[in-house]
Amino acid sequence: MGQLQCRKTDHLVELFAREKPEAMIVYVILHELTHLISPRHDQRFTAVLDREVPRWRNMRKWLNTLPLEAWID
């Protein structure tokens, strides 16, 4: 995941259109919104996620275990 850009919004909308676990959608959206505050995955970025979504590391860990097919149909 990179910085939130116009072309990325197409991917986010596409996630809404598919039946995905809510945690997946929530994490992706929160991750991308956090890039509005900090464009890099730096200490500020993780501090914002820690404050706003205390369980974000668990969500990321779970999502990273999913096969690619879970993201694309």
C-alpha positions in Angstrom: 0.0 0.0 0.0 1.3 3.4 -0.9 0.2 6.9 -0.6 -3.5 7.8 -1.1 -3.8 8.9 -4.7 -6.8 9.4 -7.1 -6.1 6.1 -8.9 -6.1 4.3 -5.5 -9.6 5.4 -4.8 -10.8 3.1 -7.7 -9.3 0.2 -5.8 -11.0 1.2 -2.5 -14.4 1.5 -4.2 -13.9 -1.8 -5.8 -13.3 -3.4 -2.4 -16.7 -2.0 -1.3 -18.4 -3.6 -4.3 -17.2 -7.0 -3.4 -18.0 -9.2 -0.5 -15.0 -8.9 1.7 -14.5 -9.3 5.5 -15.2 -5.9 7.1 -11.8 -6.0 8.9 -10.1 -6.0 5.5 -12.0 -3.0 4.2 -11.6 -1.1 7.4 -7.9 -1.7 7.7 -7.2 -0.7 4.0 -9.3 2.5 4.3 -7.7 3.5 7.7 -4.2 2.7 6.4 -4.8 4.9 3.3 -6.4 7.7 5.3 -3.4 7.7 7.6 -1.2 8.5 4.6 -2.9 11.9 4.5 -1.2 12.6 7.8 2.1 10.8 7.1 2.9 9.7 3.6 5.5 7.2 4.7 5.3 4.2 7.0 7.3 6.0 9.6 7.0 6.5 13.4 4.3 9.2 13.0 2.3 6.9 10.7 2.3 4.0 13.2 1.6 6.4 16.1 -1.6 7.6 14.4 -2.7 4.0 13.7 -1.8 3.0 17.3 -4.0 5.9 18.7 -6.9 5.5 16.3 -7.0 1.7 15.7 -5.2 0.0 18.6 -5.6 -3.5 17.0 -4.3 -2.5 13.5 -1.3 -4.7 13.8 -3.6 -7.7 14.4 -5.6 -6.7 11.3 -2.5 -6.3 9.2 -1.1 -9.7 10.4 -4.3 -11.4 9.5 -4.6 -9.8 6.1 -1.0 -10.7 5.3 -1.8 -14.4 5.8 -4.6 -14.3 3.2 -3.8 -15.6 -0.3 -3.8 -13.1 -3.2 -7.2 -14.6 -4.3 -8.8 -13.0 -1.2 -7.9 -9.6 -2.6 -8.9 -10.2 -6.2 -11.6 -12.4 -7.5 
